[in-house]
Amino acid sequence: MATLTAQAIGIAGLTPTYSAAASGTKIACGERTFLHVKNTAGSSMTVTLTATGTVRGQTAADLVVTVPATTGDKMIGPIPAELFAGTTDGLAAVTFSSTTSVTVAALRI
């Protein structure tokens, strides 16, 4: 399991550091926090953020985002706590359908 630390994007810019996607990834929730996922594999893959919250009494659905093959590149977020914060640690759980040739960075503006 890996907990990603959000890298702050400042006025002077940021050259983000990416890490290999891993099973059991977690990220701190935030209205200005998002994931940047890059997929260089030959097949598309999905990123799932597990929903833990409710909206007007209805259980929120997981967020599932498809990242295209080869040059796939997706920005996912924001990641609000009321929808994604885990009940025990307050972190959002992120899963990847494949981790082969997939890198990810947590970013905050």
Secondary structure, DSSP 4 states (H G I P E B T S, - for coil): --EEPPEEP-TT------EE--TTEEEE-BTTEEEEEEE-SSS-EEEEEPP--EETTEEPPPEEEEE-SSSEEEEE--B-HHHH--TTT-EEEEEES--TTEEEEEEE-
